């Protein structure tokens, strides 16, 4: 077995980037108020629906104005119910987050150790901002992260049916993981997995809607109304939070309208058409490329194509970062400049660049959107062979 090549540029980049990351983490200490996190209480996302779930399974779950409106697809509701059924939802969440973080670190170390580059892990810990903000918000994105990561690992091992089911379940919680079933469109023998993933998402959505009640029709209308309110609040209107923490490809337009005291509502449908067409054209290019290209492309598309996507969704980039690191340092494959540059861009997205607001206000969300756009392009330019390229 050949030793890893440890490219000099990679070691130098990680040293410089880790130094920059340390400075970015320390910058907020110079100001009396936090700029790292959105305004509001810590752990707000797991606590916000506690009152509403006291009337879960009833009509009041959708009609009561005494609580914050539920703005997730049906598959998310049973997850919140499970948290609220425990004696302390926040403590349960933090316990799950701790176990998940430890498991992720252990898995990362094992993978990097197998590649002979485990010495990189301590520096990579400085690039943990998406995970930190995910836990600070206590968002159920952590459940998606677990499911999607397990699905990608199953896919890499050739367990395509299991992967398809996991991607379908994730899509029932928050819709955008449905992008990942595009992994099964490279070969004809994987087409059944594509439809299994799609069917799983539909069945899970129907089952969660029926479970919520009080009737299927009432629940379906209620969830639809809630998602409509989500669009009104987070897509058709813009605030400083979106400018700083929303990295969707729609965010540059939202920033322009925000700067001109206007609303992006009139551009939403055009965005769906243009972004959908653009993604489809690029996917037709990347569809026949190796597994690593498609994983990077589809995970990136998953976190940037929805018209609103907050910083914590970037936790999904950690697995592609590890896979690219393993490929770049492998002696068996000659990586291209596009793979190297994509690794650099992916890693840069996990920095707390929002702390630069201490020096001068920056539209960090649109800046990250431009970075994600570049990654979509680079992932379609040249093949990046890896151990799972047969998939």
N, C-alpha and C positions, 0 to 999 in steps of 0.2 A: 504493500500500500504506500503510495507516494505521500510525502509530507506536503502540507499546504504551502502555497507560494508566498503568502503574506505580502501582497504588493506594498511597496514602499509608500506609494501615494495614499493607500488606505490607512496605514498606520499614522501617517502624518496628518491626514484629514481628521481622523478620529481624535487625535491629540488636540488639534486646533478647535474642532467642533466641541469637544468636551470642555475645553477652557471657556469658549464662548457660552456654552450652556450654563456653566457655573456662574459666570458673570450675570447672565440673564436671570438666574434664580435669585441672585443676591440683590439685583437692582431694586426690587420693590421694598427692600428694607430701608431705603433712603426716603421713603414717602410715608406719611402717617396713615394713608388709606390703601387698601389692597387694589392693585390693578390686574392681578393674576386671574381673578375669578369674577364672574358676573355679579352684579349687585344682588343683595338679598341674603337670606339666612343660609348657612351651610346645611347640606343634606335636604334641601327643599323639595327635590323631585320625588323622594320616597314618602314625604309627609303630606304633600299637597292634597292627595285624594283620600286621606284617612277618614274624613267626615263623610264623603260621598259613598264610601264602601260600607257604611253602616246601613245603607238602604239598597245595597246590591241585590239583584234578582227582583227588584220591584220597579214600578213605573217611575218612582221618585228618583231613581238612579240617573234618569235622563232629564227629568223635568225640574228637579229642585234647584232653586237659585241660591240656596243657602251655602253651597259649596262650589269650589272650582269645577268647571265643566271638564268632563273626561274627553281627552283629545287624541286618543290612540285607537288603532284598529282593534277588533274584538279579541284577538289572541293575547293582547296585553292585559286584559282585565283579570283573567284567572291568576296571572302572576302577581298582580297587586293584591288580589284577594289572599293568596298564599302568604304574602308578607304580613298583611294585616291580621291574619288569623294567629300569628305568633304573639307571644306576650309583649314583644317590643319589636316593631317593624324595623326601626333604625338599627338596633343592635343586631338583628338578624341579617340586615343588609351588610353591615360592616364586617360581620363574621364571614359572610359569603365572599365579600371583597378581599378580605385578608387571605382566606384559603385560596381564592382564585389567583391572587398576586403571587403567593408562594409557589403554587403549582406552575404558573406561567414562568416564573424565574427558574424553577427546577428544570422544566422542559427546555427552556432556552439554553441553560447551561449544558444539559445533556447533548443538545443538538450542536452547539458550538464546540463542545469537548470532542465530539465525534469528528468534527471537521478540523480539530486541532487549533481552534482559535478561541478557546474559552477565556483567554486573557483579555479579550475585548469586552466581556460582560460588565465589569465594574464601570467602565467608561460609558457603556450604553445605558446604565441606570440613570444617567443625567438627562436622558432623552425620554423621560417618563411623564411629560406634562399631560398628554391626553388621558393617561390612567389616573393621574392625580386629580384632574378636574372632573373626571367621571365619578370618582369616589367623593369628591367635595360636593358634587351635585346629587350624589346618591341616585343616579338615573338607572333605570332597568336596562339600559344599553349593555350593562355587564352580562346580563343573561344572553343577549344576542352575541356578544363577544365570545362567550363560552360555546354556544351552539355553532356559530359560524366557524370558529377555529377548529372545533372537532370535525365539522363537515369538510373543511379544507384538508385536514390531516387524513381523514378517511379517503378523500379523493386522491391524495398523493399516494396512498397505499393501494389504489385500485378498487376500493370499496365504494363503487359509484352509486349503488342503490342506497346505502346508508347515508352517503353524502347528500344525495338528492332529497331524502326524507328530512334530514337536518336543515337543509336550506329552505325547504318548504315550510317547516315549523317556524323558522326564524322569520320568514316573510309574513306569517300570520300575526306576528307580534308587532313588527314595524315593516312596512311593505317593501322597502328597498332591497333587502337581501335576495329578492326574486331575481335580481341581475345575475346571481351566481349560478343559476341553472344553465346559463349560457356556456358553462364549462363542458356541458354534455353534447354540444352541437358540433364537435370536431369530427367524430366518427359515427357511422351509421349504427354500430352496435351499442352506442351510448344514448341513442334517441329515446329508448324506453325510460332511461333514467331521467331525461328531461321532462317527460310527461308525468313520471312518478313524482318529481319535485313540484310540478305545477298542480297536480291533483292533491298532493299533501297540503299545499298552501290553501287550496279552495276548501277541502274537507275540514281543515283546522279552523278556518274562518267561520264556516257554517256551524261547526260544533260549538265553537266559543260563543257565537251569537245565540244559538239555541240554549246553551247553558246559562247565559246571562238572563234571558227572559225579561219580563214575565211572559211574553210571547215572542216568537221569532220575528214577526213583523215589527213589533214595537222596538225590539232590540236593534234590528237592522236599521230602522229609521233613526234611532237614537245615536248609534255609532256614526252614521252618515252625517247627521247634523253636527256631532262633535268634531269630526274631521273638517267640516266646513268652517266651523268656528276657529279651528287651528289655522286654516288658510287665511282667514280674516285677520287673525292676530299676528301671525309670524311670517306670512308670505306677502300679503297685500299692504302691510304696514312695516315701517322700518324704524329701529331705534339704535342708540349707541351700542347696545348689546349685539345686535346683528352685525354692525360694522366691525366689531372687534372679534366676535366669536363664531360667525357664520361663514364657512368656507365653501358654500355651494357655488356652482358656476353662475348662479343667478345673483350672487352677492355683489359683483361689480356694478351691475345695473341698479341694484337696490341702493348701493352707496351713491351712485350718481343722482338718483332721484332724491335720496335723503339730503344730499348736499344742496339740491335745488328746492328743498321743502315741498317735494311732490310725492306721489304714491306710485309704486311699481305695479299696481294692480292691473293697469291696462296692458302691461307687457307679459303677463303671466302665461297666457295661452300661446303667444308667439314663442316664448322661451321653451315651452314644452315641445313645440314643433321643431324648432331649430336644434335644441339639445338632443331630442330623440333621433332626428335625422343624422346629426353629426355622430352620435354614439353608434348608430346602426352601421354607418359607412365605415367607421373605424373597426367595429367588431367584425365586419366581413373581411377586413384585412387581417386581424389578429386571430380569427377563428381557427385557422389551420396552422398557427404557430405553436411552438412547444408550450408545455404546461405552465412554465414560469411566466412567460409573456402574458398568457391568458389570465392567470391568477392576479398578476399585478394590474392588468387592465381592468378586469371586472371588479376587483376590490376597490380600486380607485374610482371607477364609475359609480359604484355603490355609495360611496361617501361624498361624491361631489355633484352628481346629476340631480338628486332631489332639490327642489327649489329652496329648501332650508336644511342646513346640516351643521350642527354645532360641534365644537372642538372635541368633545369626548368621543365622537364617532371615529376619530382618527386612531383609536386603539386597534381598529381592524388592520391598520398598516403594519403592526409589529411582526406578524407572521411573514408577509412579503419581504420585509426588511431582513429578517433572519434568513429566508431562503436565498435572497440575493447575496447576502454576505457569504453564505456557504458556497455559492456558485463562483463568486468573484475570487475567492481564495482557493478554489479547487485547482489542482494541477492537471486534472483530466480534461478541463474545458478551457478554451481560449475565449474569454469574455470580451464583449465589444465595448466601445466607448459609451454607447447608449445605456448599457447595463450599469456601468460605473456611474454615469451621470444620474441615472434614475435612482440608484442607491443613495447618492448624495442628496437628491431632492426629497426622497421619502424621509430620510433621517432629519432633514431640516424642518419638516412639518411637525416633528415631535418636540421641537424646542419651544420654550415659553416666550416667544417673540413678542407677545402682548405686553411684556414688562417694559419694552422700549417706550411705551406710552409715558413712562416716568420722565423721559427726556423730551419726547415730542409725540403728540397724538398721531397714530398711524392707522390706516385702514387695514389692519392685519388680516381680517377675513378675506377681502378681495385679493390681497397679496398671496394668501395661501390658495385661493381659487386659481390664480394664474399658475402657481406651482403645480397644482393637481392637473390642470389642463396640459401643461408641458409633459407630465408623466404619462398621460393618456397617449400623447403623440409619440413619445420615445418608446413606449412599450410596443408600438406597432411597426417600428422601423426595421429592426434586425432581430433574428432569432436568438434566444438565450438558452442554449441546450442545458439540460440538467438531468438528474437521475430519474425524473418522472416524465421525460420527454416523449416516452412511448404512449402516454395517455392522450 
